[in-house]
């Protein structure tokens, strides 16, 4: 049983609502949800549930069987592993609009990482049975998974390179590119709703070095710092900066 389902390691609360940010509307706005046929939509939406996790609560736990595909409706979930010396290594993160866990579900395995709510986070939970049914019956859904897995691989490769050879600005730029790429946002959506402290945590940098790196990226016109987060005016330019 998963950590979420068992309640032994997480206290996420199920919720349903009919408003603009309901589970159904979130699925409908997702790239794969927009491709569902009427029949598929009628089967998928009743199965999807929402859950809310407060800051510090586990969305999934390392070692537990994966029973859901997770979509982030609002908030931030950071995926990490804890090393033998107690150090926490952050692997990835899910912002609004992103999905994670497909690789573990495809393997029908157990979570190999923790996913912790960095702030109050609402998620959509697609049961494993529904996920596998879509894989077996929906070509557009499989195309979306292909794109998602390819983007995840490209992002992890970029992050691995920057963590070893890049400057602080490169590491921050790579983190932002990674977050935005996996978010699969609409072309007009250039804002990543994340604090500078959260960027530093994911990039493995101190607050001071993160601030210096963001200011450097701002001066190079690669990012715009907003009260609500960080905007990336040109993703291609940000990516090109990482490849220079």
C-alpha positions in Angstrom: 0.0 0.0 0.0 1.3 3.5 -0.8 2.2 6.0 1.8 -0.7 8.2 0.7 -3.2 5.4 0.7 -2.2 3.9 4.0 -2.0 7.1 5.9 1.0 5.8 7.8 3.5 8.2 6.5 1.4 11.0 5.1 -1.7 13.0 6.2 -2.9 14.3 2.9 -6.6 15.0 2.9 -8.9 14.0 0.1 -11.1 16.8 -1.3 -13.5 17.4 -4.2 -15.0 20.6 -5.5 -16.7 21.9 -8.5 -14.8 25.2 -8.9 -12.3 26.4 -11.4 -9.5 24.5 -9.7 -11.3 21.2 -9.4 -9.6 18.0 -10.2 -11.7 17.6 -13.4 -10.8 21.1 -14.7 -7.1 20.4 -13.9 -7.2 17.2 -15.9 -9.0 18.9 -18.7 -6.3 21.6 -18.9 -3.5 19.1 -18.9 -2.0 18.2 -22.3 -3.0 14.6 -22.1 -6.5 15.5 -20.7 -7.3 17.7 -23.7 -6.7 14.6 -25.9 -9.2 12.3 -24.1 -12.2 11.2 -26.0 -15.6 11.6 -24.5 -15.6 7.9 -23.5 -12.2 8.1 -22.0 -13.0 11.2 -20.1 -16.1 9.6 -18.7 -14.0 6.7 -17.4 -11.0 8.7 -16.2 -12.5 11.7 -14.3 -14.6 9.7 -11.8 -11.5 7.8 -10.8 -9.2 10.7 -10.2 -9.1 12.2 -6.7 -7.6 15.3 -5.2 -5.6 15.5 -2.0 -4.0 18.4 -0.1 -0.7 18.2 1.7 0.6 20.8 4.2 4.2 21.9 4.2 6.5 19.1 5.1 4.1 16.3 4.5 5.0 13.4 2.3 3.1 13.1 -1.0 4.9 9.8 -1.7 7.4 7.9 0.4 10.5 6.0 -0.6 10.0 2.2 -0.5 6.2 2.2 -0.8 4.3 0.8 -3.7 3.3 3.4 -6.3 -0.5 3.4 -6.6 -1.1 6.8 -8.2 0.2 9.0 -10.9 0.6 12.5 -9.3 -0.3 15.8 -10.9 0.5 19.1 -9.1 -2.5 21.4 -9.1 -1.1 24.0 -6.8 2.1 24.2 -4.7 5.5 22.5 -5.0 6.5 18.9 -4.4 10.2 18.2 -4.2 11.5 14.7 -5.0 14.6 13.8 -3.0 16.6 10.9 -1.5 18.2 10.8 1.9 21.8 9.6 1.9 23.4 7.4 4.6 25.0 10.4 6.2 21.6 12.1 6.6 22.1 14.6 3.7 19.1 15.2 1.6 19.7 15.3 -2.2 17.0 16.9 -4.3 16.4 15.2 -7.6 13.5 17.1 -9.1 10.4 19.1 -8.3 6.8 19.4 -9.5 5.2 22.8 -9.9 1.7 23.6 -11.0 0.8 21.7 -14.1 3.4 19.0 -13.8 3.0 15.3 -13.4 5.4 12.7 -11.9 5.6 9.1 -11.1 5.0 7.6 -14.5 8.3 5.8 -14.6 7.7 4.0 -11.3 4.1 3.1 -12.4 5.3 1.8 -15.8 7.8 -0.5 -13.9 5.0 -1.4 -11.5 7.5 -0.8 -8.7 8.0 1.1 -5.5 8.9 4.8 -5.1 12.7 5.2 -5.1 12.4 8.7 -3.6 10.4 10.8 -1.3 8.2 13.6 -2.6 7.7 16.3 0.1 5.3 19.3 0.0 7.6 22.3 0.2 4.6 24.5 0.7 0.8 23.7 0.9 0.3 21.6 -2.1 -2.8 20.2 -3.9 -2.5 17.2 -6.2 -4.5 15.1 -8.5 -4.2 11.4 -8.0 -4.7 9.1 -11.0 -5.1 5.5 -9.8 -2.5 3.0 -11.2 -5.3 1.0 -12.8 -6.6 4.0 -14.7 -3.1 5.0 -15.7 -2.4 1.5 -17.1 -5.8 1.4 -18.9 -4.9 4.7 -20.7 -1.5 3.3 -21.7 -3.2 0.2 -23.1 -6.0 2.1 -25.0 -5.0 5.7 -25.8 -2.3 6.5 -28.4 -2.4 10.3 -27.6 -1.8 9.5 -23.9 1.2 7.3 -24.8 2.5 10.2 -27.0 2.3 12.5 -24.0 4.2 10.0 -21.9 6.9 9.8 -24.5 7.3 13.5 -24.5 7.3 13.7 -20.7 9.9 11.0 -20.3 12.1 12.5 -23.0 11.9 15.9 -21.3 12.6 14.4 -18.0 15.7 12.6 -19.3 16.9 15.8 -21.0 16.4 17.8 -17.9 18.2 15.4 -15.6 21.1 15.2 -18.1 21.4 19.0 -18.1 21.1 19.2 -14.3 23.8 16.5 -13.9 26.2 18.4 -16.2 25.6 21.8 -14.5 26.0 20.3 -11.0 29.5 19.2 -11.9 30.8 21.8 -14.3 28.5 24.8 -14.2 28.7 28.1 -12.3 26.1 29.0 -9.7 24.2 30.9 -12.4 24.3 27.8 -14.6 22.9 25.7 -11.8 20.1 28.1 -11.2 19.3 28.5 -14.9 19.3 24.7 -15.2 16.9 24.3 -12.3 14.5 26.9 -13.8 14.7 25.3 -17.2 14.1 21.9 -15.7 11.0 23.1 -13.8 9.5 24.9 -16.7 10.2 22.0 -19.2 8.5 19.5 -17.0 5.6 21.9 -16.3 4.5 21.6 -20.0 3.1 25.1 -19.7 1.2 27.0 -22.4 3.4 29.2 -24.6 2.1 32.4 -22.9 2.8 31.1 -19.4 6.3 32.3 -18.6 6.1 32.6 -14.8 7.4 29.9 -12.5 5.7 30.4 -9.2 8.7 29.7 -6.9 10.6 31.6 -4.3 14.3 32.3 -4.5 14.8 30.2 -1.4 13.1 27.3 -3.1 15.2 27.7 -6.2 18.3 27.6 -4.0 17.2 24.5 -2.2 16.6 22.7 -5.5 19.9 24.0 -7.0 21.9 23.0 -3.9 23.0 26.6 -3.3 23.0 29.0 -0.3 20.5 31.8 -0.3 23.3 34.4 -1.0 24.7 32.5 -4.0 21.2 31.9 -5.3 20.5 35.6 -5.1 23.7 36.5 -6.8 23.0 34.0 -9.6 19.5 35.2 -10.2 20.8 38.8 -10.4 23.3 37.7 -12.9 20.6 36.0 -15.0 18.5 39.1 -14.7 21.3 41.3 -15.9 21.7 38.9 -18.9 17.9 39.3 -19.5 17.3 35.6 -19.1 14.9 35.9 -16.2 12.6 38.6 -14.7 12.2 38.6 -10.9 8.5 39.1 -9.8 6.8 39.2 -6.5 4.9 36.0 -7.4 7.9 34.1 -8.8 10.4 34.1 -11.6 9.6 34.7 -15.3 11.5 33.2 -18.1 10.9 35.5 -21.2 12.6 33.2 -23.7 13.1 29.5 -22.9 15.2 29.0 -26.0 17.6 31.7 -24.8 17.8 30.2 -21.4 18.6 26.8 -22.8 21.2 28.2 -25.2 22.9 29.8 -22.2 23.2 26.4 -20.7 24.9 24.9 -23.8 27.4 27.7 -24.4 
